Amino acid sequence: MRPTLAASPSAAEHFEAVETLRAELEKNPALGRRAQSAAGGMVYTTRIEGTGLRPTLTVTYVHDAAPPEPGLIRIALVSPVRFTGGDTEF
């Protein structure tokens, strides 16, 4: 059985948080920290702080057009922040 967003409140909250971030990044693509890219594209990383229902998430995204063009924000990777002890808390 494949999980759906409705089956997991946690998944639904993750999706909502990432969509909210994507909308904000469309207004200001350089909010994140620029990352090294072998392809030389505009790759950035940022994070979404955790809540009681969701761990802190690291988000890697690509902005496909240089400002001032609006371009598109493409979310490439979303992963929970994990530290050496395996804990997601600070």
PyMOL Python script that loads the backbone (N, CA, C, O; Angstrom):
from pymol import cmd

cmd.read_pdbstr("""\
ATOM      1  N   MET A   1       0.840  -1.183   0.000  1.00  0.00           N
ATOM      2  CA  MET A   1       0.000   0.000   0.000  1.00  0.00           C
ATOM      3  C   MET A   1       0.880   1.239   0.000  1.00  0.00           C
ATOM      4  O   MET A   1       1.805   1.346   0.805  1.00  0.00           O
ATOM      5  N   ARG A   2       0.605   2.149  -0.873  1.00  0.00           N
ATOM      6  CA  ARG A   2       1.371   3.383  -0.982  1.00  0.00           C
ATOM      7  C   ARG A   2       0.768   4.463  -0.081  1.00  0.00           C
ATOM      8  O   ARG A   2      -0.434   4.717  -0.165  1.00  0.00           O
ATOM      9  N   PRO A   3       1.575   5.113   0.786  1.00  0.00           N
ATOM     10  CA  PRO A   3       1.025   6.140   1.676  1.00  0.00           C
ATOM     11  C   PRO A   3       0.561   7.365   0.890  1.00  0.00           C
ATOM     12  O   PRO A   3       1.129   7.702  -0.149  1.00  0.00           O
ATOM     13  N   THR A   4      -0.464   8.017   1.393  1.00  0.00           N
ATOM     14  CA  THR A   4      -0.963   9.242   0.783  1.00  0.00           C
ATOM     15  C   THR A   4      -0.857  10.367   1.798  1.00  0.00           C
ATOM     16  O   THR A   4      -0.648  10.133   2.988  1.00  0.00           O
ATOM     17  N   LEU A   5      -1.004  11.595   1.308  1.00  0.00           N
ATOM     18  CA  LEU A   5      -0.945  12.743   2.219  1.00  0.00           C
ATOM     19  C   LEU A   5      -2.051  12.675   3.262  1.00  0.00           C
ATOM     20  O   LEU A   5      -1.840  13.044   4.417  1.00  0.00           O
ATOM     21  N   ALA A   6      -3.237  12.202   2.860  1.00  0.00           N
ATOM     22  CA  ALA A   6      -4.350  12.141   3.798  1.00  0.00           C
ATOM     23  C   ALA A   6      -4.103  11.107   4.891  1.00  0.00           C
ATOM     24  O   ALA A   6      -4.634  11.245   5.993  1.00  0.00           O
ATOM     25  N   ALA A   7      -3.311  10.077   4.611  1.00  0.00           N
ATOM     26  CA  ALA A   7      -3.069   9.014   5.576  1.00  0.00           C
ATOM     27  C   ALA A   7      -2.139   9.448   6.701  1.00  0.00           C
ATOM     28  O   ALA A   7      -2.111   8.814   7.756  1.00  0.00           O
ATOM     29  N   SER A   8      -1.383  10.509   6.493  1.00  0.00           N
ATOM     30  CA  SER A   8      -0.400  10.917   7.489  1.00  0.00           C
ATOM     31  C   SER A   8      -0.444  12.420   7.712  1.00  0.00           C
ATOM     32  O   SER A   8      -0.057  13.183   6.827  1.00  0.00           O
ATOM     33  N   PRO A   9      -0.912  12.867   8.893  1.00  0.00           N
ATOM     34  CA  PRO A   9      -0.918  14.310   9.154  1.00  0.00           C
ATOM     35  C   PRO A   9       0.479  14.902   9.039  1.00  0.00           C
ATOM     36  O   PRO A   9       0.632  16.053   8.632  1.00  0.00           O
ATOM     37  N   SER A  10       1.500  14.125   9.394  1.00  0.00           N
ATOM     38  CA  SER A  10       2.867  14.592   9.313  1.00  0.00           C
ATOM     39  C   SER A  10       3.257  14.885   7.863  1.00  0.00           C
ATOM     40  O   SER A  10       3.871  15.915   7.587  1.00  0.00           O
ATOM     41  N   ALA A  11       2.909  13.999   6.943  1.00  0.00           N
ATOM     42  CA  ALA A  11       3.216  14.200   5.526  1.00  0.00           C
ATOM     43  C   ALA A  11       2.486  15.431   4.989  1.00  0.00           C
ATOM     44  O   ALA A  11       3.050  16.198   4.209  1.00  0.00           O
ATOM     45  N   ALA A  12       1.244  15.617   5.402  1.00  0.00           N
ATOM     46  CA  ALA A  12       0.475  16.774   4.948  1.00  0.00           C
ATOM     47  C   ALA A  12       1.123  18.065   5.443  1.00  0.00           C
ATOM     48  O   ALA A  12       1.178  19.050   4.707  1.00  0.00           O
ATOM     49  N   GLU A  13       1.614  18.070   6.685  1.00  0.00           N
ATOM     50  CA  GLU A  13       2.264  19.265   7.214  1.00  0.00           C
ATOM     51  C   GLU A  13       3.581  19.524   6.494  1.00  0.00           C
ATOM     52  O   GLU A  13       3.914  20.677   6.219  1.00  0.00           O
ATOM     53  N   HIS A  14       4.344  18.462   6.181  1.00  0.00           N
ATOM     54  CA  HIS A  14       5.589  18.614   5.422  1.00  0.00           C
ATOM     55  C   HIS A  14       5.292  19.278   4.081  1.00  0.00           C
ATOM     56  O   HIS A  14       5.962  20.232   3.687  1.00  0.00           O
ATOM     57  N   PHE A  15       4.287  18.766   3.393  1.00  0.00           N
ATOM     58  CA  PHE A  15       3.921  19.284   2.076  1.00  0.00           C
ATOM     59  C   PHE A  15       3.524  20.754   2.167  1.00  0.00           C
ATOM     60  O   PHE A  15       3.958  21.566   1.350  1.00  0.00           O
ATOM     61  N   GLU A  16       2.711  21.095   3.143  1.00  0.00           N
ATOM     62  CA  GLU A  16       2.266  22.481   3.317  1.00  0.00           C
ATOM     63  C   GLU A  16       3.452  23.402   3.608  1.00  0.00           C
ATOM     64  O   GLU A  16       3.532  24.501   3.061  1.00  0.00           O
ATOM     65  N   ALA A  17       4.366  22.959   4.462  1.00  0.00           N
ATOM     66  CA  ALA A  17       5.534  23.775   4.798  1.00  0.00           C
ATOM     67  C   ALA A  17       6.413  24.008   3.572  1.00  0.00           C
ATOM     68  O   ALA A  17       6.895  25.120   3.357  1.00  0.00           O
ATOM     69  N   VAL A  18       6.622  22.971   2.772  1.00  0.00           N
ATOM     70  CA  VAL A  18       7.456  23.109   1.576  1.00  0.00           C
ATOM     71  C   VAL A  18       6.770  23.999   0.544  1.00  0.00           C
ATOM     72  O   VAL A  18       7.435  24.811  -0.099  1.00  0.00           O
ATOM     73  N   GLU A  19       5.474  23.866   0.374  1.00  0.00           N
ATOM     74  CA  GLU A  19       4.749  24.723  -0.571  1.00  0.00           C
ATOM     75  C   GLU A  19       4.776  26.188  -0.142  1.00  0.00           C
ATOM     76  O   GLU A  19       4.891  27.080  -0.983  1.00  0.00           O
ATOM     77  N   THR A  20       4.671  26.438   1.157  1.00  0.00           N
ATOM     78  CA  THR A  20       4.759  27.812   1.672  1.00  0.00           C
ATOM     79  C   THR A  20       6.146  28.382   1.384  1.00  0.00           C
ATOM     80  O   THR A  20       6.276  29.529   0.955  1.00  0.00           O
ATOM     81  N   LEU A  21       7.178  27.578   1.623  1.00  0.00           N
ATOM     82  CA  LEU A  21       8.546  28.016   1.332  1.00  0.00           C
ATOM     83  C   LEU A  21       8.722  28.282  -0.162  1.00  0.00           C
ATOM     84  O   LEU A  21       9.313  29.293  -0.543  1.00  0.00           O
ATOM     85  N   ARG A  22       8.213  27.378  -1.018  1.00  0.00           N
ATOM     86  CA  ARG A  22       8.338  27.559  -2.461  1.00  0.00           C
ATOM     87  C   ARG A  22       7.719  28.884  -2.910  1.00  0.00           C
ATOM     88  O   ARG A  22       8.301  29.596  -3.729  1.00  0.00           O
ATOM     89  N   ALA A  23       6.547  29.213  -2.379  1.00  0.00           N
ATOM     90  CA  ALA A  23       5.883  30.473  -2.728  1.00  0.00           C
ATOM     91  C   ALA A  23       6.732  31.673  -2.299  1.00  0.00           C
ATOM     92  O   ALA A  23       6.830  32.659  -3.030  1.00  0.00           O
ATOM     93  N   GLU A  24       7.344  31.590  -1.119  1.00  0.00           N
ATOM     94  CA  GLU A  24       8.208  32.672  -0.638  1.00  0.00           C
ATOM     95  C   GLU A  24       9.464  32.786  -1.503  1.00  0.00           C
ATOM     96  O   GLU A  24       9.918  33.892  -1.799  1.00  0.00           O
ATOM     97  N   LEU A  25      10.019  31.656  -1.903  1.00  0.00           N
ATOM     98  CA  LEU A  25      11.231  31.667  -2.732  1.00  0.00           C
ATOM     99  C   LEU A  25      10.964  32.229  -4.123  1.00  0.00           C
ATOM    100  O   LEU A  25      11.863  32.800  -4.739  1.00  0.00           O
ATOM    101  N   GLU A  26       9.756  32.077  -4.618  1.00  0.00           N
ATOM    102  CA  GLU A  26       9.431  32.670  -5.919  1.00  0.00           C
ATOM    103  C   GLU A  26       9.518  34.188  -5.854  1.00  0.00           C
ATOM    104  O   GLU A  26       9.859  34.832  -6.846  1.00  0.00           O
ATOM    105  N   LYS A  27       9.210  34.769  -4.685  1.00  0.00           N
ATOM    106  CA  LYS A  27       9.309  36.215  -4.502  1.00  0.00           C
ATOM    107  C   LYS A  27      10.758  36.651  -4.299  1.00  0.00           C
ATOM    108  O   LYS A  27      11.153  37.723  -4.757  1.00  0.00           O
ATOM    109  N   ASN A  28      11.549  35.827  -3.615  1.00  0.00           N
ATOM    110  CA  ASN A  28      12.935  36.163  -3.292  1.00  0.00           C
ATOM    111  C   ASN A  28      13.794  34.896  -3.378  1.00  0.00           C
ATOM    112  O   ASN A  28      14.066  34.263  -2.358  1.00  0.00           O
ATOM    113  N   PRO A  29      14.222  34.521  -4.597  1.00  0.00           N
ATOM    114  CA  PRO A  29      14.933  33.262  -4.797  1.00  0.00           C
ATOM    115  C   PRO A  29      16.242  33.129  -4.028  1.00  0.00           C
ATOM    116  O   PRO A  29      16.679  32.011  -3.756  1.00  0.00           O
ATOM    117  N   ALA A  30      16.861  34.217  -3.681  1.00  0.00           N
ATOM    118  CA  ALA A  30      18.168  34.150  -3.016  1.00  0.00           C
ATOM    119  C   ALA A  30      18.058  34.100  -1.490  1.00  0.00           C
ATOM    120  O   ALA A  30      19.028  34.417  -0.801  1.00  0.00           O
ATOM    121  N   LEU A  31      16.909  33.712  -0.949  1.00  0.00           N
ATOM    122  CA  LEU A  31      16.765  33.609   0.505  1.00  0.00           C
ATOM    123  C   LEU A  31      17.687  32.547   1.082  1.00  0.00           C
ATOM    124  O   LEU A  31      18.168  32.678   2.208  1.00  0.00           O
ATOM    125  N   GLY A  32      17.930  31.499   0.310  1.00  0.00           N
ATOM    126  CA  GLY A  32      18.783  30.413   0.782  1.00  0.00           C
ATOM    127  C   GLY A  32      20.253  30.737   0.603  1.00  0.00           C
ATOM    128  O   GLY A  32      20.624  31.811   0.131  1.00  0.00           O
ATOM    129  N   ARG A  33      21.072  29.787   0.990  1.00  0.00           N
ATOM    130  CA  ARG A  33      22.526  29.912   0.858  1.00  0.00           C
ATOM    131  C   ARG A  33      22.920  29.229  -0.442  1.00  0.00           C
ATOM    132  O   ARG A  33      22.520  28.094  -0.699  1.00  0.00           O
ATOM    133  N   ARG A  34      23.699  29.915  -1.253  1.00  0.00           N
ATOM    134  CA  ARG A  34      24.118  29.342  -2.530  1.00  0.00           C
ATOM    135  C   ARG A  34      25.013  28.143  -2.286  1.00  0.00           C
ATOM    136  O   ARG A  34      25.937  28.210  -1.476  1.00  0.00           O
ATOM    137  N   ALA A  35      24.746  27.039  -2.986  1.00  0.00           N
ATOM    138  CA  ALA A  35      25.509  25.802  -2.839  1.00  0.00           C
ATOM    139  C   ALA A  35      26.373  25.589  -4.073  1.00  0.00           C
ATOM    140  O   ALA A  35      26.090  26.132  -5.141  1.00  0.00           O
ATOM    141  N   GLN A  36      27.425  24.798  -3.921  1.00  0.00           N
ATOM    142  CA  GLN A  36      28.275  24.452  -5.057  1.00  0.00           C
ATOM    143  C   GLN A  36      27.497  23.530  -5.988  1.00  0.00           C
ATOM    144  O   GLN A  36      26.791  22.630  -5.533  1.00  0.00           O
ATOM    145  N   SER A  37      27.626  23.754  -7.280  1.00  0.00           N
ATOM    146  CA  SER A  37      26.960  22.912  -8.260  1.00  0.00           C
ATOM    147  C   SER A  37      27.934  22.544  -9.358  1.00  0.00           C
ATOM    148  O   SER A  37      28.577  23.419  -9.938  1.00  0.00           O
ATOM    149  N   ALA A  38      28.049  21.261  -9.650  1.00  0.00           N
ATOM    150  CA  ALA A  38      28.938  20.814 -10.720  1.00  0.00           C
ATOM    151  C   ALA A  38      28.470  21.347 -12.060  1.00  0.00           C
ATOM    152  O   ALA A  38      29.283  21.583 -12.953  1.00  0.00           O
ATOM    153  N   ALA A  39      27.170  21.538 -12.209  1.00  0.00           N
ATOM    154  CA  ALA A  39      26.612  22.033 -13.469  1.00  0.00           C
ATOM    155  C   ALA A  39      26.686  23.553 -13.565  1.00  0.00           C
ATOM    156  O   ALA A  39      26.419  24.118 -14.625  1.00  0.00           O
ATOM    157  N   GLY A  40      27.042  24.212 -12.482  1.00  0.00           N
ATOM    158  CA  GLY A  40      27.158  25.663 -12.485  1.00  0.00           C
ATOM    159  C   GLY A  40      25.834  26.400 -12.385  1.00  0.00           C
ATOM    160  O   GLY A  40      25.794  27.615 -12.579  1.00  0.00           O
ATOM    161  N   GLY A  41      24.739  25.691 -12.084  1.00  0.00           N
ATOM    162  CA  GLY A  41      23.430  26.330 -11.968  1.00  0.00           C
ATOM    163  C   GLY A  41      23.283  27.068 -10.657  1.00  0.00           C
ATOM    164  O   GLY A  41      24.185  27.074  -9.821  1.00  0.00           O
ATOM    165  N   MET A  42      22.140  27.684 -10.495  1.00  0.00           N
ATOM    166  CA  MET A  42      21.863  28.431  -9.273  1.00  0.00           C
ATOM    167  C   MET A  42      21.165  27.498  -8.278  1.00  0.00           C
ATOM    168  O   MET A  42      19.937  27.456  -8.204  1.00  0.00           O
ATOM    169  N   VAL A  43      21.967  26.756  -7.521  1.00  0.00           N
ATOM    170  CA  VAL A  43      21.469  25.801  -6.538  1.00  0.00           C
ATOM    171  C   VAL A  43      21.627  26.422  -5.157  1.00  0.00           C
ATOM    172  O   VAL A  43      22.683  26.957  -4.820  1.00  0.00           O
ATOM    173  N   TYR A  44      20.564  26.344  -4.365  1.00  0.00           N
ATOM    174  CA  TYR A  44      20.557  26.937  -3.029  1.00  0.00           C
ATOM    175  C   TYR A  44      20.085  25.904  -2.013  1.00  0.00           C
ATOM    176  O   TYR A  44      19.404  24.939  -2.360  1.00  0.00           O
ATOM    177  N   THR A  45      20.455  26.122  -0.758  1.00  0.00           N
ATOM    178  CA  THR A  45      19.906  25.327   0.342  1.00  0.00           C
ATOM    179  C   THR A  45      19.356  26.281   1.389  1.00  0.00           C
ATOM    180  O   THR A  45      19.851  27.394   1.567  1.00  0.00           O
ATOM    181  N   THR A  46      18.342  25.828   2.062  1.00  0.00           N
ATOM    182  CA  THR A  46      17.764  26.569   3.178  1.00  0.00           C
ATOM    183  C   THR A  46      17.118  25.547   4.093  1.00  0.00           C
ATOM    184  O   THR A  46      17.213  24.345   3.847  1.00  0.00           O
ATOM    185  N   ARG A  47      16.476  26.002   5.127  1.00  0.00           N
ATOM    186  CA  ARG A  47      15.799  25.061   6.011  1.00  0.00           C
ATOM    187  C   ARG A  47      14.500  25.631   6.508  1.00  0.00           C
ATOM    188  O   ARG A  47      14.286  26.843   6.532  1.00  0.00           O
ATOM    189  N   ILE A  48      13.638  24.718   6.904  1.00  0.00           N
ATOM    190  CA  ILE A  48      12.353  25.052   7.504  1.00  0.00           C
ATOM    191  C   ILE A  48      12.439  24.567   8.940  1.00  0.00           C
ATOM    192  O   ILE A  48      12.657  23.381   9.188  1.00  0.00           O
ATOM    193  N   GLU A  49      12.267  25.478   9.885  1.00  0.00           N
ATOM    194  CA  GLU A  49      12.356  25.105  11.299  1.00  0.00           C
ATOM    195  C   GLU A  49      11.266  24.102  11.655  1.00  0.00           C
ATOM    196  O   GLU A  49      10.165  24.137  11.106  1.00  0.00           O
ATOM    197  N   GLY A  50      11.590  23.219  12.572  1.00  0.00           N
ATOM    198  CA  GLY A  50      10.658  22.180  12.995  1.00  0.00           C
ATOM    199  C   GLY A  50       9.520  22.708  13.853  1.00  0.00           C
ATOM    200  O   GLY A  50       9.575  23.810  14.399  1.00  0.00           O
ATOM    201  N   THR A  51       8.496  21.887  13.950  1.00  0.00           N
ATOM    202  CA  THR A  51       7.352  22.159  14.824  1.00  0.00           C
ATOM    203  C   THR A  51       7.154  20.921  15.684  1.00  0.00           C
ATOM    204  O   THR A  51       7.945  19.981  15.611  1.00  0.00           O
ATOM    205  N   GLY A  52       6.112  20.914  16.493  1.00  0.00           N
ATOM    206  CA  GLY A  52       5.817  19.740  17.291  1.00  0.00           C
ATOM    207  C   GLY A  52       5.453  18.524  16.455  1.00  0.00           C
ATOM    208  O   GLY A  52       5.591  17.388  16.909  1.00  0.00           O
ATOM    209  N   LEU A  53       4.988  18.761  15.228  1.00  0.00           N
ATOM    210  CA  LEU A  53       4.572  17.664  14.350  1.00  0.00           C
ATOM    211  C   LEU A  53       5.605  17.309  13.299  1.00  0.00           C
ATOM    212  O   LEU A  53       5.490  16.265  12.657  1.00  0.00           O
ATOM    213  N   ARG A  54       6.611  18.150  13.106  1.00  0.00           N
ATOM    214  CA  ARG A  54       7.538  17.958  11.991  1.00  0.00           C
ATOM    215  C   ARG A  54       8.942  18.345  12.410  1.00  0.00           C
ATOM    216  O   ARG A  54       9.129  19.357  13.085  1.00  0.00           O
ATOM    217  N   PRO A  55       9.951  17.538  12.012  1.00  0.00           N
ATOM    218  CA  PRO A  55      11.333  17.901  12.326  1.00  0.00           C
ATOM    219  C   PRO A  55      11.793  19.070  11.452  1.00  0.00           C
ATOM    220  O   PRO A  55      11.125  19.430  10.483  1.00  0.00           O
ATOM    221  N   THR A  56      12.914  19.646  11.797  1.00  0.00           N
ATOM    222  CA  THR A  56      13.522  20.665  10.949  1.00  0.00           C
ATOM    223  C   THR A  56      13.881  20.011   9.618  1.00  0.00           C
ATOM    224  O   THR A  56      14.410  18.900   9.585  1.00  0.00           O
ATOM    225  N   LEU A  57      13.588  20.713   8.520  1.00  0.00           N
ATOM    226  CA  LEU A  57      13.832  20.160   7.189  1.00  0.00           C
ATOM    227  C   LEU A  57      14.876  20.985   6.452  1.00  0.00           C
ATOM    228  O   LEU A  57      14.854  22.215   6.503  1.00  0.00           O
ATOM    229  N   THR A  58      15.785  20.311   5.772  1.00  0.00           N
ATOM    230  CA  THR A  58      16.725  20.967   4.869  1.00  0.00           C
ATOM    231  C   THR A  58      16.115  20.897   3.475  1.00  0.00           C
ATOM    232  O   THR A  58      15.662  19.838   3.041  1.00  0.00           O
ATOM    233  N   VAL A  59      16.105  22.024   2.778  1.00  0.00           N
ATOM    234  CA  VAL A  59      15.518  22.084   1.441  1.00  0.00           C
ATOM    235  C   VAL A  59      16.587  22.548   0.459  1.00  0.00           C
ATOM    236  O   VAL A  59      17.224  23.581   0.665  1.00  0.00           O
ATOM    237  N   THR A  60      16.775  21.784  -0.599  1.00  0.00           N
ATOM    238  CA  THR A  60      17.684  22.168  -1.684  1.00  0.00           C
ATOM    239  C   THR A  60      16.814  22.511  -2.884  1.00  0.00           C
ATOM    240  O   THR A  60      15.922  21.747  -3.252  1.00  0.00           O
ATOM    241  N   TYR A  61      17.077  23.658  -3.489  1.00  0.00           N
ATOM    242  CA  TYR A  61      16.251  24.078  -4.619  1.00  0.00           C
ATOM    243  C   TYR A  61      17.096  24.722  -5.702  1.00  0.00           C
ATOM    244  O   TYR A  61      18.227  25.148  -5.467  1.00  0.00           O
ATOM    245  N   VAL A  62      16.521  24.781  -6.890  1.00  0.00           N
ATOM    246  CA  VAL A  62      17.179  25.377  -8.051  1.00  0.00           C
ATOM    247  C   VAL A  62      16.330  26.539  -8.524  1.00  0.00           C
ATOM    248  O   VAL A  62      15.112  26.420  -8.663  1.00  0.00           O
ATOM    249  N   HIS A  63      16.981  27.658  -8.769  1.00  0.00           N
ATOM    250  CA  HIS A  63      16.308  28.802  -9.384  1.00  0.00           C
ATOM    251  C   HIS A  63      16.802  28.835 -10.820  1.00  0.00           C
ATOM    252  O   HIS A  63      17.992  29.035 -11.062  1.00  0.00           O
ATOM    253  N   ASP A  64      15.894  28.640 -11.782  1.00  0.00           N
ATOM    254  CA  ASP A  64      16.325  28.424 -13.158  1.00  0.00           C
ATOM    255  C   ASP A  64      16.519  29.671 -14.008  1.00  0.00           C
ATOM    256  O   ASP A  64      16.796  29.544 -15.200  1.00  0.00           O
ATOM    257  N   ALA A  65      16.387  30.858 -13.455  1.00  0.00           N
ATOM    258  CA  ALA A  65      16.633  32.082 -14.215  1.00  0.00           C
ATOM    259  C   ALA A  65      17.266  33.123 -13.305  1.00  0.00           C
ATOM    260  O   ALA A  65      16.857  33.303 -12.157  1.00  0.00           O
ATOM    261  N   ALA A  66      18.254  33.793 -13.833  1.00  0.00           N
ATOM    262  CA  ALA A  66      18.922  34.828 -13.037  1.00  0.00           C
ATOM    263  C   ALA A  66      17.999  36.025 -12.843  1.00  0.00           C
ATOM    264  O   ALA A  66      17.273  36.407 -13.761  1.00  0.00           O
ATOM    265  N   PRO A  67      18.024  36.622 -11.643  1.00  0.00           N
ATOM    266  CA  PRO A  67      17.235  37.837 -11.425  1.00  0.00           C
ATOM    267  C   PRO A  67      17.664  38.920 -12.411  1.00  0.00           C
ATOM    268  O   PRO A  67      18.848  38.942 -12.745  1.00  0.00           O
ATOM    269  N   PRO A  68      16.844  39.788 -12.891  1.00  0.00           N
ATOM    270  CA  PRO A  68      15.511  40.127 -12.393  1.00  0.00           C
ATOM    271  C   PRO A  68      14.388  39.283 -12.983  1.00  0.00           C
ATOM    272  O   PRO A  68      13.229  39.503 -12.633  1.00  0.00           O
ATOM    273  N   GLU A  69      14.681  38.323 -13.865  1.00  0.00           N
ATOM    274  CA  GLU A  69      13.626  37.473 -14.403  1.00  0.00           C
ATOM    275  C   GLU A  69      13.019  36.657 -13.265  1.00  0.00           C
ATOM    276  O   GLU A  69      13.736  36.222 -12.363  1.00  0.00           O
ATOM    277  N   PRO A  70      11.703  36.448 -13.302  1.00  0.00           N
ATOM    278  CA  PRO A  70      11.085  35.683 -12.217  1.00  0.00           C
ATOM    279  C   PRO A  70      11.587  34.242 -12.148  1.00  0.00           C
ATOM    280  O   PRO A  70      11.892  33.759 -11.058  1.00  0.00           O
ATOM    281  N   GLY A  71      11.681  33.547 -13.274  1.00  0.00           N
ATOM    282  CA  GLY A  71      12.149  32.167 -13.260  1.00  0.00           C
ATOM    283  C   GLY A  71      11.234  31.242 -12.471  1.00  0.00           C
ATOM    284  O   GLY A  71      10.164  31.642 -12.012  1.00  0.00           O
ATOM    285  N   LEU A  72      11.671  30.016 -12.327  1.00  0.00           N
ATOM    286  CA  LEU A  72      10.924  29.023 -11.570  1.00  0.00           C
ATOM    287  C   LEU A  72      11.775  28.515 -10.421  1.00  0.00           C
ATOM    288  O   LEU A  72      12.999  28.437 -10.520  1.00  0.00           O
ATOM    289  N   ILE A  73      11.116  28.177  -9.347  1.00  0.00           N
ATOM    290  CA  ILE A  73      11.785  27.538  -8.218  1.00  0.00           C
ATOM    291  C   ILE A  73      11.449  26.055  -8.315  1.00  0.00           C
ATOM    292  O   ILE A  73      10.280  25.671  -8.340  1.00  0.00           O
ATOM    293  N   ARG A  74      12.479  25.239  -8.369  1.00  0.00           N
ATOM    294  CA  ARG A  74      12.285  23.794  -8.429  1.00  0.00           C
ATOM    295  C   ARG A  74      12.889  23.187  -7.166  1.00  0.00           C
ATOM    296  O   ARG A  74      14.101  23.228  -6.954  1.00  0.00           O
ATOM    297  N   ILE A  75      12.023  22.628  -6.341  1.00  0.00           N
ATOM    298  CA  ILE A  75      12.481  21.977  -5.121  1.00  0.00           C
ATOM    299  C   ILE A  75      13.117  20.649  -5.539  1.00  0.00           C
ATOM    300  O   ILE A  75      12.460  19.806  -6.151  1.00  0.00           O
ATOM    301  N   ALA A  76      14.388  20.472  -5.209  1.00  0.00           N
ATOM    302  CA  ALA A  76      15.110  19.272  -5.626  1.00  0.00           C
ATOM    303  C   ALA A  76      15.157  18.204  -4.537  1.00  0.00           C
ATOM    304  O   ALA A  76      15.094  17.011  -4.835  1.00  0.00           O
ATOM    305  N   LEU A  77      15.266  18.626  -3.275  1.00  0.00           N
ATOM    306  CA  LEU A  77      15.429  17.662  -2.192  1.00  0.00           C
ATOM    307  C   LEU A  77      14.911  18.260  -0.891  1.00  0.00           C
ATOM    308  O   LEU A  77      15.191  19.415  -0.571  1.00  0.00           O
ATOM    309  N   VAL A  78      14.166  17.473  -0.157  1.00  0.00           N
ATOM    310  CA  VAL A  78      13.717  17.854   1.181  1.00  0.00           C
ATOM    311  C   VAL A  78      14.106  16.694   2.094  1.00  0.00           C
ATOM    312  O   VAL A  78      13.714  15.552   1.859  1.00  0.00           O
ATOM    313  N   SER A  79      14.877  16.994   3.134  1.00  0.00           N
ATOM    314  CA  SER A  79      15.286  15.931   4.055  1.00  0.00           C
ATOM    315  C   SER A  79      15.317  16.467   5.475  1.00  0.00           C
ATOM    316  O   SER A  79      15.596  17.646   5.695  1.00  0.00           O
ATOM    317  N   PRO A  80      15.023  15.587   6.455  1.00  0.00           N
ATOM    318  CA  PRO A  80      15.089  16.032   7.849  1.00  0.00           C
ATOM    319  C   PRO A  80      16.533  16.314   8.244  1.00  0.00           C
ATOM    320  O   PRO A  80      17.455  15.637   7.789  1.00  0.00           O
ATOM    321  N   VAL A  81      16.719  17.317   9.095  1.00  0.00           N
ATOM    322  CA  VAL A  81      18.051  17.641   9.605  1.00  0.00           C
ATOM    323  C   VAL A  81      18.384  16.588  10.640  1.00  0.00           C
ATOM    324  O   VAL A  81      17.624  16.368  11.584  1.00  0.00           O
ATOM    325  N   ARG A  82      19.513  15.945  10.462  1.00  0.00           N
ATOM    326  CA  ARG A  82      19.955  14.918  11.415  1.00  0.00           C
ATOM    327  C   ARG A  82      21.356  15.262  11.873  1.00  0.00           C
ATOM    328  O   ARG A  82      22.190  15.704  11.083  1.00  0.00           O
ATOM    329  N   PHE A  83      21.609  15.056  13.151  1.00  0.00           N
ATOM    330  CA  PHE A  83      22.914  15.319  13.702  1.00  0.00           C
ATOM    331  C   PHE A  83      23.596  14.002  14.042  1.00  0.00           C
ATOM    332  O   PHE A  83      22.985  12.940  13.918  1.00  0.00           O
ATOM    333  N   THR A  84      24.833  14.056  14.462  1.00  0.00           N
ATOM    334  CA  THR A  84      25.648  12.869  14.686  1.00  0.00           C
ATOM    335  C   THR A  84      24.945  11.810  15.533  1.00  0.00           C
ATOM    336  O   THR A  84      25.058  10.618  15.248  1.00  0.00           O
ATOM    337  N   GLY A  85      24.241  12.223  16.543  1.00  0.00           N
ATOM    338  CA  GLY A  85      23.560  11.269  17.407  1.00  0.00           C
ATOM    339  C   GLY A  85      22.291  10.716  16.809  1.00  0.00           C
ATOM    340  O   GLY A  85      21.632   9.888  17.438  1.00  0.00           O
ATOM    341  N   GLY A  86      21.920  11.147  15.606  1.00  0.00           N
ATOM    342  CA  GLY A  86      20.695  10.680  14.977  1.00  0.00           C
ATOM    343  C   GLY A  86      19.467  11.439  15.419  1.00  0.00           C
ATOM    344  O   GLY A  86      18.359  11.146  14.970  1.00  0.00           O
ATOM    345  N   ASP A  87      19.648  12.414  16.298  1.00  0.00           N
ATOM    346  CA  ASP A  87      18.536  13.183  16.825  1.00  0.00           C
ATOM    347  C   ASP A  87      18.211  14.319  15.865  1.00  0.00           C
ATOM    348  O   ASP A  87      19.110  14.876  15.235  1.00  0.00           O
ATOM    349  N   THR A  88      16.921  14.668  15.749  1.00  0.00           N
ATOM    350  CA  THR A  88      16.529  15.772  14.881  1.00  0.00           C
ATOM    351  C   THR A  88      16.403  17.078  15.637  1.00  0.00           C
ATOM    352  O   THR A  88      16.094  18.107  15.035  1.00  0.00           O
ATOM    353  N   GLU A  89      16.630  17.065  16.923  1.00  0.00           N
ATOM    354  CA  GLU A  89      16.535  18.288  17.729  1.00  0.00           C
ATOM    355  C   GLU A  89      17.903  18.949  17.854  1.00  0.00           C
ATOM    356  O   GLU A  89      18.931  18.303  17.650  1.00  0.00           O
ATOM    357  N   PHE A  90      17.913  20.238  18.189  1.00  0.00           N
ATOM    358  CA  PHE A  90      19.168  20.966  18.408  1.00  0.00           C
ATOM    359  C   PHE A  90      19.744  20.611  19.741  1.00  0.00           C
ATOM    360  O   PHE A  90      20.802  21.121  20.111  1.00  0.00           O
TER     361      PHE A  90
END
""", "prot")
cmd.dss("prot")
cmd.show_as("cartoon", "prot")
cmd.util.cbc("prot")
cmd.orient("prot")
